[in-house]
Amino acid sequence: MKQLIQYLLDNLILDFQGDLTLEMVRDFLKGDDSREARALLSKLLEDRGVNDMMITLADCLQDQAKNAISDEVVREQVRLYAES
């Protein structure tokens, strides 16, 4: 079981569902005049869309997810699956 859990953790992939567009981001940030929102919109315009942001976020958050998801959590989920 330990090898299976390690395999699952080593091959965990984080992905975003849906088709986020630059226009959607603009709508989400409408009314947000913060420096952070302006910087993000500027970067997205420079990048000509959200694809680079989505890939970068998924890569960075994947490392965080691997740290947050312990062996015990995976073991429990596998056990729950087996019992369902």
C-alpha positions as CSV (number, residue, x, y, z in Angstrom):
1,M,0.0,0.0,0.0
2,K,2.9,2.4,0.7
3,Q,4.2,2.1,-2.8
4,L,0.8,2.7,-4.3
5,I,0.3,5.8,-2.1
6,Q,3.7,7.1,-3.0
7,Y,3.0,6.6,-6.7
8,L,-0.3,8.5,-6.4
9,L,1.4,11.4,-4.7
10,D,4.3,11.5,-7.1
11,N,1.9,11.6,-10.1
12,L,-0.6,14.0,-8.7
13,I,-1.6,16.6,-11.3
14,L,-3.4,19.9,-10.5
15,D,-5.6,21.2,-13.3
16,F,-8.3,23.9,-13.6
17,Q,-11.6,23.0,-15.0
18,G,-13.3,25.4,-17.4
19,D,-12.2,27.9,-20.0
20,L,-11.0,31.0,-18.2
21,T,-10.6,33.9,-20.6
22,L,-9.2,37.3,-20.3
23,E,-12.7,38.8,-20.6
24,M,-13.8,36.6,-17.6
25,V,-10.9,37.8,-15.6
26,R,-11.8,41.4,-16.4
27,D,-15.3,40.7,-15.2
28,F,-14.1,39.1,-12.0
29,L,-11.9,42.1,-11.3
30,K,-14.4,44.7,-12.3
31,G,-14.6,47.3,-9.5
32,D,-11.3,46.1,-8.0
33,D,-8.9,49.0,-8.3
34,S,-6.2,47.5,-6.2
35,R,-2.6,47.5,-7.3
36,E,-2.7,43.7,-7.4
37,A,-5.6,43.6,-9.8
38,R,-4.1,46.2,-12.1
39,A,-0.7,44.4,-12.1
40,L,-2.5,41.1,-13.0
41,L,-4.5,42.6,-15.8
42,S,-1.3,44.3,-17.1
43,K,0.6,41.0,-17.1
44,L,-2.3,39.1,-18.7
45,L,-2.4,41.8,-21.5
46,E,1.3,41.5,-22.0
47,D,1.0,37.7,-22.2
48,R,-2.0,38.0,-24.5
49,G,-4.2,35.8,-22.4
50,V,-4.5,33.7,-19.4
51,N,-2.9,30.4,-20.6
52,D,0.6,31.2,-19.1
53,M,-1.0,32.2,-15.8
54,M,-3.0,29.0,-15.6
55,I,0.0,26.8,-16.3
56,T,2.2,28.6,-13.8
57,L,-0.4,28.6,-11.1
58,A,-1.1,24.9,-11.6
59,D,2.6,24.1,-11.4
60,C,3.2,26.2,-8.3
61,L,0.0,25.0,-6.5
62,Q,0.8,21.4,-7.3
63,D,3.8,21.6,-5.0
64,Q,1.7,23.1,-2.3
65,A,-1.0,20.4,-2.8
66,K,1.6,17.7,-2.5
67,N,2.7,19.2,0.8
68,A,-0.8,19.5,2.1
69,I,-2.0,16.0,1.0
70,S,-0.4,13.5,3.4
71,D,0.1,9.7,3.0
72,E,-2.6,9.3,5.6
73,V,-5.1,11.4,3.6
74,V,-4.5,9.3,0.5
75,R,-4.7,6.1,2.4
76,E,-8.0,7.1,3.9
77,Q,-9.4,8.0,0.5
78,V,-8.2,4.7,-1.1
79,R,-9.8,2.9,1.9
80,L,-13.1,4.8,1.4
81,Y,-13.0,4.0,-2.3
82,A,-12.4,0.3,-1.6
83,E,-15.4,0.2,0.8
84,S,-17.8,2.0,-1.5
